[in-house]
Amino acid sequence: MRKNDKLENEADLLPFHIIEAASEGDVVAINMVLKHYEGYIAKLATRKFIDEYGQVHYCVDETLRRRLETKLITKILEFKVA
């Protein structure tokens, strides 16, 4: 791994103080965590739909997206910082 690759990967991480604040119930910090994972959640919630003409469409399933966000919030609040 090159030095630049490592720096780029570290830039994508959430700072520890945000994780700690989110685990303590800070709403702003929880929203920052949700914003950080927004793209990943949308990717997981993307579904393929076929219309009546046989055309394929990819859409974000909003129900699934909300369920994933709720699950993430639940796990954030259960997380204990050692």
NORURWO-V105127 format. One record per helix or strand. SS is the DSSP state (~ for helix, > for strand). FROM is the first residue (numbers start at 1). TO is the last residue. If there is no record, write none. Layout:
SS:FROM:TO ; SS:FROM:TO
//
This chain:
~:3:11 ; ~:16:23 ; ~:27:36 ; ~:38:44 ; >:46:50 ; >:56:60 ; ~:62:78
//
